[in-house]
Amino acid sequence: MDVKTIILGFLNYGEMSGYDIKQAFSSSIGFFYDASFGAIYPALRKLEEEGYVTKQEIIQSGKPNKILYRITETGKATFNQEIQSAILPPVLRSDMLVKIFFGNSRTEAEQKELMESCLELQHNMLKQSRDSYAKLQDTFDDYQKFCWEYTIHHLEMTISFLEEKMPALLKKEHAYMA
């Protein structure tokens, strides 16, 4: 699913600014799909050009004007059509796995530090996800709760996998590639 479709999904809940949309990405689906302002604003412009959203400028004193986006009926129909389309296989992009993949090019000390850093990152992400879920779960419907619980489970399984495999990986004799 692309950024434009996800934005239409968020706008189904009501008017939002570009900042609000970024916050919605970060606080709801950021673990499995995030978007930068550099992706959000061009997508909003394209959605407006296509007639899927409208925008309204709100004049504010002492700060920049606020632009609120609203989904149109055409946008709602397009969103509903998109979410009915076939599910595509996930695309996994993991900085952590790429660094581990090339771990043999590191010294033993660097390999140990890498693996410990990966584990610490996963623990931090799990804590953050649990904390966010605890704060927000009353605002989620059952499907949104499912996605958050999936995220937490995924992080728990990643931690379990790292803890299980790290000792054997680090005990192997590595041919350090200089």
C-alpha positions in Angstrom: 0.0 0.0 0.0 1.3 3.4 -0.8 1.6 6.6 1.3 -1.3 8.3 -0.6 -3.7 5.4 0.3 -2.6 5.5 3.9 -3.2 9.2 4.1 -6.7 8.7 2.7 -7.2 6.2 5.5 -6.2 8.6 8.2 -8.3 11.4 6.7 -11.3 9.0 6.9 -11.1 9.8 10.7 -11.4 13.5 10.1 -9.6 16.6 8.9 -5.8 16.6 9.5 -2.8 18.8 8.9 0.3 17.4 7.3 1.8 17.5 10.8 -1.2 15.6 12.2 -0.7 13.0 9.5 2.9 12.6 10.3 2.0 12.1 14.0 -0.7 9.5 12.9 2.0 7.5 11.1 4.4 7.7 14.0 2.0 6.9 16.7 -0.1 4.3 15.0 1.6 2.3 12.2 5.1 3.6 12.4 6.6 0.2 13.3 5.4 -1.4 10.1 4.9 1.6 7.8 6.3 5.1 8.4 6.5 8.1 6.1 8.6 11.3 6.3 7.3 14.8 5.7 9.2 14.6 2.4 6.8 11.8 1.4 3.6 13.1 3.0 3.5 16.6 1.5 4.1 15.6 -2.1 1.4 12.8 -1.6 -1.0 15.4 -0.3 -0.4 17.7 -3.3 -1.0 14.7 -5.6 -4.2 13.7 -3.7 -5.4 17.3 -4.1 -4.6 17.4 -7.8 -6.5 14.1 -8.3 -9.5 15.4 -6.4 -9.2 13.0 -3.5 -8.7 15.6 -0.8 -9.5 19.3 -0.4 -7.6 21.7 1.8 -8.6 24.6 3.9 -6.2 27.3 5.2 -6.8 28.3 8.8 -5.4 31.8 9.7 -3.5 31.8 12.9 -2.1 34.9 14.6 1.5 34.7 15.8 2.3 31.5 13.9 2.1 30.1 10.4 -1.3 29.4 9.0 -2.5 25.9 9.4 -3.7 23.8 6.4 -6.2 21.2 7.1 -6.9 18.4 4.6 -10.3 16.7 4.2 -11.1 13.5 2.2 -13.6 13.9 -0.6 -16.2 11.3 -1.6 -14.0 10.3 -4.5 -11.1 9.9 -2.1 -13.3 7.7 0.2 -14.3 5.5 -2.8 -10.6 5.3 -3.9 -9.5 4.3 -0.4 -12.2 1.7 -0.1 -11.2 0.2 -3.5 -7.5 0.2 -2.5 -8.0 -1.6 0.8 -10.0 -4.3 -1.1 -7.1 -5.0 -3.4 -4.9 -8.1 -3.0 -2.4 -8.1 -0.2 1.2 -7.8 -1.5 4.1 -9.7 0.2 5.8 -7.6 2.8 9.0 -5.8 1.9 11.4 -6.1 4.8 14.0 -3.3 5.0 16.2 -3.8 8.0 19.3 -1.8 8.7 20.0 -4.2 11.6 19.9 -7.3 9.4 22.1 -5.7 6.7 24.7 -4.8 9.4 24.5 -8.4 10.8 24.7 -9.8 7.3 28.1 -8.1 6.8 29.2 -8.8 10.4 32.1 -11.0 9.3 33.8 -7.8 8.1 34.1 -6.6 11.7 36.5 -7.6 14.4 35.3 -9.9 17.2 34.9 -7.0 19.5 32.9 -5.1 16.9 30.7 -8.1 16.2 29.9 -8.4 19.9 29.2 -4.7 20.1 26.9 -4.9 17.0 24.9 -7.8 18.4 24.5 -6.1 21.8 23.4 -2.9 20.1 20.9 -4.8 18.1 19.5 -6.4 21.2 19.4 -3.2 23.1 17.6 -1.4 20.2 14.9 -4.2 20.1 14.4 -3.9 23.9 14.0 -0.1 23.6 11.6 -0.4 20.8 9.6 -3.0 22.7 9.4 -0.8 25.8 8.4 2.2 23.7 5.7 0.1 21.9 4.3 -1.3 25.1 4.2 2.2 26.7 2.5 3.7 23.7 0.0 0.9 23.4 -0.8 1.2 27.1 -1.5 4.9 26.7 -3.4 4.6 23.5 -5.2 1.3 23.6 -8.5 2.7 24.7 -8.6 4.8 21.5 -8.1 1.8 19.2 -10.6 -0.4 17.6 -10.1 -4.2 17.6 -8.2 -4.1 14.3 -5.9 -1.4 15.4 -5.3 -3.3 18.7 -4.5 -6.4 16.6 -1.8 -4.5 14.7 -0.2 -3.1 17.9 -0.3 -6.6 19.5 1.3 -8.0 16.4 4.0 -5.3 16.6 4.7 -6.1 20.2 4.8 -9.9 19.5 7.1 -9.3 16.6 9.6 -7.4 18.8 9.4 -10.1 21.5 10.1 -12.8 19.0 13.0 -10.8 17.5 14.5 -10.4 21.0 14.0 -14.1 21.7 15.7 -15.0 18.4 18.6 -12.7 19.0 19.1 -13.9 22.6 19.0 -17.5 21.4 21.3 -17.1 18.4 23.8 -14.5 19.6 25.9 -16.7 21.9 26.6 -19.3 19.2 27.2 -16.7 16.5 29.7 -14.8 18.6 31.5 -18.1 19.7 32.2 -19.0 16.1 35.7 -18.4 14.8 35.4 -15.5 12.4 37.7 -14.9 9.5 37.9 -11.1 10.0 37.8 -9.5 6.5 40.0 -6.4 6.6 
